[in-house]
Structures are given as C-alpha cells and as structure tokens.
Amino acid sequence: MNRYILLFTTLAAYFVITESLCAAEPSRSKIKRFVQKVVLGPEYGNAANVVSRWRTAPTVSVYDSTPNQKETVNEVLLIINSCLKPLIGEIHLLSDNNSTANIKIFFAPQRDFRKIAREYNFRYNSGNWGYCWMFWDSKNCITSAVVLLASDKLSGNMLRHFAFEEIIQSLGLAQDSDEFPESIFYEKGKDGGSATVPSELDLQLLYFFYQHVEPGDTRKTIDKKFEMFWPKPD
C-alpha cells in the first residue's frame, strides 16, 4: 500500500476512535450543568435556589402499598444506602403506615393526591404520577418529606422509574435535568425519561452531594466544591 494512503487511513481511524471516545465521555462542563441543576432548590414552590438536605439518615414508611410496591421501595433504599450509609447512616424502612417516619411514601390513586397534600399542608401540581414535597428548617436541613406514587398509573418499569426518582429527590436532589437521558433525573419537555435504575453518574452525584455539599449552599458554593472535589479525568 502506498505509504501516503496508509498514513491517511491511519489518521482517519484515529479520528474516528477519538470522536467515539469523546462521545462516550461527557464533558466536565456538561456534568457541571447537570450537578447545578439537580441540587439547587426544589422542583416546585417559591423557595430560594439553595441546597436543602438531611443531616442524618431519615426513616421511611410506606402507606397502602402492595407487596410488589413495597419490594420496589426496598430495592430503592438498598441502592441509596450503598451510597449514603458511610456518610449519614442507614435509611431504615419502618412498619407500614407509621406516622413517626420522616419520609412518608403514599401509594394512592392519582385522584387522591390533592387530599393527601391538603392533609400534610403542601401543594400538589396536577398531572404528576409521582410527586415529592420536602419540609426544612431555617438552616435548610430537611426535617420531613412526602412522596406520592400513583397506584392506578404505575406498574412494572414505570413504577421502578418513579419510585427511584421521587425517593431520591426526597433526599434533596429535587430538580430535573435535560443533560443525560440515562439519568433518573432526566426530563426534557414532555419526555420524563425511562431509566429504571440510577445511572453511575446519578450515584456519583448522590455521594458527592452528601460528602461535600452542605444545607444552604448556593450555586457559587456548588461551583467551587465541584471544581475541588468532582473527580477529574485521568
């Protein structure tokens, strides 16, 4: 083969491989946008655009669940605890319908969501099959949360998706992002995503959030901590 043709072929192959690798590895700026969006402020309400999170591991109880629904919650907590247990302790699932639990997870028909919201003094935004509302103190430490999952709408993979998303959001990562379709936090227009487990990036964010981020942190603080602590590529 002519050496110039060989050189051209080699360079072309190099650029194809390089572009493929770049596509596989999201840019640091894209990850930073994802982090900023997910952790700052709640999805609904008029609260300030700052971090709210738990100081210690909350307790959880499910209300009116079937065995399959409760098993899904158990699976969610198992994965969450693999990240958070070394940082804030283990999140324990209490007995069903336990009013002392910090996070109450209601499996109810969507038509009952407004009634539950009134009972617990928060606003439900209509149309949502899964919903989360958090309460926090003056220092932005979360004190309680309510998760609503529509028992008449969710089953199978949709149940898994919404259970992971809303329960993880009740830990303070309450916003959605349009950056990564494989993320449990993904939302772009009417596309709410279909991930049935958190992505590797989601779990990395959850660990970063509870390892380095504090209640009350602002975007400026998040940016600084991202640059200090988020792993840089080799």
N, C-alpha and C positions, 0 to 999 in steps of 0.2 A: 504494500500500500504506500502511496506517496506520503512522505513524512508530513507535508502540509495538510493533507486530508486527515491523517492520523491525529495531528495536533488539533485541528478543528473539531474532530469527533470527540476527542478527549475533553476539550473545553466545553463543548455543548453538553456532554454528560455531566461535567462538574456543575454547570449552572442549573441543570435540571435537579440534581441531587440537592444542591444548596437551597434552591427555591422550595423544594419539598420539605427540607428540614426547617426552614424559616416558617413555612406554613404550619408545621406541626407544633412549633414552639411559639405561643402567643407573646407579643411584645410586652416589655415591662410596663410601658405606658398604658397599654390596654388592660393589663391586670390591675394597675393602679386605679384606673377609672372604675373598674368593677368593684374594688375594695371600697372606694369613696362612696359609691352609690349605695351599696348594700348596707353599710354600717351606720350611716348618718341619718338619724331621725326615723320616726315611724312612718309606715305607708299611708296611714290616714290620720286625720286630726290636724290641729294647728300648732303642734309642739315645735320647739326650736330644733334646728338642724344640728343636733349634737348626739353623742353616743349615750344610750341607756343600756345597762346590762346588769346581770345578777352579780352580787358579791360572793355569795355562797350557792351551792347547788340547791335548786328548788326541788320540792316534792311534786308529784303528779298524780292525778286521779282521773279515770275515765268515767263518763256518765252515759248510761243507757247503751252500752256497747254490746255487740255480738262477740262471740269468741274469736271470730276472724278479725274483727276490728281491733279488739284488744291485743291480739297477737301482732298486728301491724304496729301498734303503738310500742309494744315491747321491742320489736325489731328496730324502730327508730331510736329508742332510748339506748339500746345496746351499742349502736354505732356512735351516737352522741357521746356516751360515756367513755368510749375508747379514746376520744379526744380530750374530754373535759375532766375526767376523774383525777388525773395528776395535778390539775390546775385549781379546781374549786370543789372537788369531791364528787361523789357519785350521786346522780339523779335517781331517786327511788320512786318506784310506782307503788302507791298506796292502794288500799282497798277501793273498790268501785264506789262512786257517788260519795266520796269523802270530802266533806266541806272544809276540812283543815288544809287540804292540798294547796300549794302555791300556784300551780298551773292546773286549771280545770279544763278537760277536753270533752266537749259535748258532741255526741253523735245524735243528730236530730234532723228531722225533715227541714228542708230549707225554709219552709213557711214559718217555722218556729224560731228562726234566728232573731228576729226583732224582739220577740217576747223575752228570750234569754238575755239579749243585750239590755233591755229595759231593767230586767231583774238585777243585772250586775252593773248598771249605770254606765253604759258606753253606747256608742253609735255604731250600728251596722250599716254598711254601704251595700245597697241591694245589688243582686246579681252574682254575688260571690258564692261559690260552692264550698270554699274553705276560707276561714277568716280568723284573724288573730288580733287581740287587743291587749296592750300591756298597761300596767299602772306602775309609777315610780315615785320616789320621794324627791325632796328638794335638791338632793345631790345626784339625781339621775340614776340611782340604784333601783332596779326593778324590784317591786315588792309582791306583785301578783300578775297573773295573765289568764286570759280565757281564750281557748281555741274552739272554733266551731267547724264541724265537718258534716256535710250534708249526707245523711244516711240514705236519702232517696235518690241521690245523684251519683254517689261514689262507690265503686267496687273495683276489684282487680287492680290493674296498674294505675288507674286514676286515683283510687284510694291511697295507694302507696305514695304517689306523687304528692298529693295534697297533704297527707299526714307528715311526710318529711318536710315539706316546705313550711307549713304553718307551725309545726312544733319547733323547728329550728328558728323560725322568725320570732317565736315567743321568747327566745333567749337573747334577743336584742338585734339580730341581723334581720331587720324588718322590711327592708326595701327590695325591690326587684331590679334587675339589670338586663339590658339587651345585648350584652357583650358575648356571652357564651351559651349557645343553645343546649349544651350538655349539662349546664348548671341547674340545680334545683331552684335557683332564684331567677331563672330566665323568664322574661316577659318582653314581648315586642308587639305593640298594638294589641290585637285580639289573640295573638299566639302566646298562651301561657306556659309553653314548654311541656315536655312529656317525660322528663327524667324520673326514673323510679327509685333512684338512689342518689345521694350526693356525689358529685364528681370529686376527683382528687383535689382540684382547686378549691371546691367548697369546703372540704375538710381542712385544708391548709388555712383557709380564711378563718374558720371557726377556731382553730388552735391559735392563730395569730391574734384574733380578737380577744380571747381570754388570757393569753400570755402577756400581751403588750399594751392593750388598749384599756383605758380607764373610763368609768362613767363620767360624763361631762366633757369628754374630749371633743374638740372641734375639727373641722376639716384641716386647718393648719396643723394641728397636733397629729392627726392621722397621717398627713403627708410626711411629716418629719419621722414618725415611727415606721412608716412604710420604708422609707429610704434607709433607716437604721437597721431594721430587723427582717424585712422580707428578703428571703434568700436571693442572691444574685446568681445569674447563670455562670457556670464554670468557664 
